[in-house]
């Protein structure tokens, strides 16, 4: 059961991440592995599996040297280009999963591999799962805990001005 204080801390976390006041760093090897809530096995398997399978087909059809050169070239391309794209996808997926709900945030935090860092002072951080993210967020981002409510007087004033101008 989530209490009101936890909801407020989560709201502050979500707002701070959205406003880029709280940065999310992660241990890629720990977060993107089987058992992690954000792990996608196809995203890790396909970029290597497809070139290897095509290389094996080329070995059979064309020749061993050509097939092996294709495999080596594709693995080099994977490590320089696709791995960086995959890393950015994992970062975005982790951010969206972490800020989607309180339960998801707790699950990912218990799994570990995440560091929350204050963007204004990079020396201030909280490491999962040892650290307490709620305490860190409350200490550094307490002003984001309350919901900002829009004032209802502004739209009424605009409507009054429009009706006055129409008359």
C-alpha positions as CSV (number, residue, x, y, z in Angstrom):
1,X,0.0,0.0,0.0
2,X,1.4,3.4,-1.0
3,X,0.9,6.2,1.5
4,X,0.6,9.9,0.7
5,X,4.2,10.7,1.6
6,X,5.4,8.1,-0.9
7,X,3.1,9.5,-3.6
8,X,4.4,13.0,-2.9
9,X,8.1,11.8,-3.1
10,X,7.3,10.0,-6.4
11,X,5.7,13.2,-7.8
12,X,8.8,15.2,-6.8
13,X,11.0,12.6,-8.5
14,X,8.9,12.6,-11.7
15,X,8.8,16.4,-11.8
16,X,12.6,16.7,-11.2
17,X,13.4,14.2,-13.9
18,X,11.0,16.0,-16.3
19,X,12.6,19.4,-15.6
20,X,16.1,17.9,-15.9
21,X,17.0,18.8,-12.3
22,X,17.5,15.1,-11.5
23,X,19.6,13.0,-13.8
24,X,19.5,9.3,-14.1
25,X,22.7,7.4,-14.6
26,X,22.9,3.6,-14.8
27,X,25.1,0.6,-14.9
28,X,24.2,-0.6,-18.4
29,X,25.4,-4.2,-17.8
30,X,23.3,-4.5,-14.6
31,X,20.1,-2.8,-15.8
32,X,20.0,-4.4,-19.3
33,X,20.2,-8.1,-18.3
34,X,17.7,-10.9,-17.8
35,X,15.5,-10.4,-14.8
36,X,15.5,-6.6,-15.1
37,X,12.1,-5.0,-15.6
38,X,13.3,-3.1,-18.6
39,X,15.3,-5.8,-20.3
40,X,14.3,-6.7,-23.9
41,X,16.0,-9.9,-25.1
42,X,15.4,-9.3,-28.7
43,X,17.0,-5.9,-28.6
44,X,20.2,-7.5,-27.3
45,X,20.1,-10.7,-29.4
46,X,19.0,-9.6,-32.9
47,X,21.8,-7.1,-33.7
48,X,24.3,-9.9,-33.3
49,X,22.3,-12.9,-34.4
50,X,21.2,-11.5,-37.8
51,X,24.8,-10.7,-39.1
52,X,26.1,-14.1,-37.8
53,X,23.2,-16.0,-39.6
54,X,23.8,-14.0,-42.8
55,X,27.5,-14.7,-42.4
56,X,26.9,-18.4,-42.1
57,X,24.8,-18.4,-45.2
58,X,27.5,-16.5,-47.0
59,X,30.1,-19.0,-45.8
60,X,28.0,-21.9,-47.3
61,X,27.1,-20.1,-50.6
62,X,30.1,-17.9,-51.4
63,X,33.1,-19.0,-49.3
64,X,34.6,-19.1,-45.9
65,X,36.7,-16.0,-46.2
66,X,33.9,-13.8,-47.5
67,X,31.5,-15.0,-44.8
68,X,34.0,-14.5,-42.0
69,X,34.9,-11.0,-43.3
70,X,31.2,-10.1,-43.4
71,X,30.7,-11.3,-39.8
72,X,33.7,-9.3,-38.5
73,X,32.7,-6.2,-40.4
74,X,29.1,-6.3,-39.1
75,X,30.3,-6.9,-35.5
76,X,32.6,-3.9,-35.8
77,X,29.7,-1.8,-37.2
78,X,27.5,-3.1,-34.3
79,X,30.0,-2.1,-31.6
80,X,30.5,1.4,-33.1
81,X,27.0,2.4,-34.2
82,X,24.2,0.1,-33.0
83,X,25.5,-0.3,-29.5
84,X,25.3,3.4,-28.9
85,X,21.8,3.6,-30.2
86,X,20.8,0.7,-28.1
87,X,22.3,2.3,-25.0
88,X,20.2,5.5,-25.6
89,X,17.1,3.4,-26.0
90,X,17.7,1.7,-22.7
91,X,18.3,5.0,-21.0
92,X,15.0,6.4,-22.3
93,X,13.1,3.1,-21.5
94,X,14.5,3.2,-18.0
95,X,13.5,6.9,-17.5
96,X,10.0,6.2,-18.8
97,X,9.6,3.0,-16.7
98,X,11.0,4.7,-13.6
99,X,8.6,7.7,-13.9
100,X,5.5,5.7,-15.1
101,X,4.3,4.6,-11.6
102,X,5.4,4.3,-8.0
103,X,5.4,0.5,-8.2
104,X,7.6,0.4,-11.3
105,X,10.0,2.9,-9.6
106,X,10.2,0.6,-6.5
107,X,10.8,-2.5,-8.6
108,X,13.5,-0.9,-10.7
109,X,15.1,0.6,-7.6
110,X,15.2,-2.8,-5.8
111,X,16.8,-4.4,-8.9
112,X,19.6,-1.9,-8.7
113,X,22.1,-0.4,-11.2
114,X,20.6,3.1,-11.1
115,X,22.1,6.3,-9.7
116,X,20.0,9.5,-9.2
117,X,22.2,12.6,-9.4
118,X,21.3,16.2,-8.6
119,X,21.9,18.1,-11.9
120,X,23.0,21.3,-10.1
121,X,25.5,19.5,-7.8
122,X,26.8,16.3,-9.4
123,X,28.5,15.3,-6.1
124,X,25.0,14.6,-4.7
125,X,23.7,11.3,-5.7
126,X,21.8,8.2,-4.5
127,X,22.8,4.7,-5.6
128,X,20.2,1.8,-6.0
129,X,19.4,-0.4,-4.1
130,X,21.5,0.7,-1.1
131,X,20.4,4.3,-1.0
132,X,16.9,5.6,-0.1
133,X,15.6,7.4,-3.2
134,X,12.7,8.9,-1.3
135,X,14.9,10.5,1.3
136,X,17.2,11.9,-1.4
137,X,14.3,13.3,-3.4
138,X,12.8,14.9,-0.2
139,X,16.1,16.4,0.8
140,X,16.9,18.0,-2.6
141,X,13.6,18.4,-4.4
142,X,11.0,19.0,-1.7
143,X,9.6,22.0,-3.6
144,X,8.3,19.6,-6.3
145,X,6.3,17.5,-3.9
146,X,3.2,19.6,-4.0
147,X,1.0,19.6,-7.1
148,X,1.0,23.0,-8.8
149,X,-2.7,23.9,-9.2
150,X,-3.7,26.4,-11.9
151,X,-5.5,29.3,-10.7
152,X,-9.1,29.3,-11.8
153,X,-9.5,33.0,-11.7
154,X,-7.5,33.6,-14.9
155,X,-9.9,31.7,-17.3
156,X,-12.9,33.5,-15.7
157,X,-11.3,36.8,-16.2
158,X,-10.6,36.0,-19.9
159,X,-14.2,34.9,-20.4
160,X,-15.5,38.1,-18.7
161,X,-13.2,40.2,-21.0
162,X,-14.5,38.3,-24.1
163,X,-18.1,38.7,-23.1
164,X,-17.6,42.4,-22.4
165,X,-15.8,42.9,-25.7
166,X,-18.7,41.1,-27.5
167,X,-21.3,43.4,-26.0
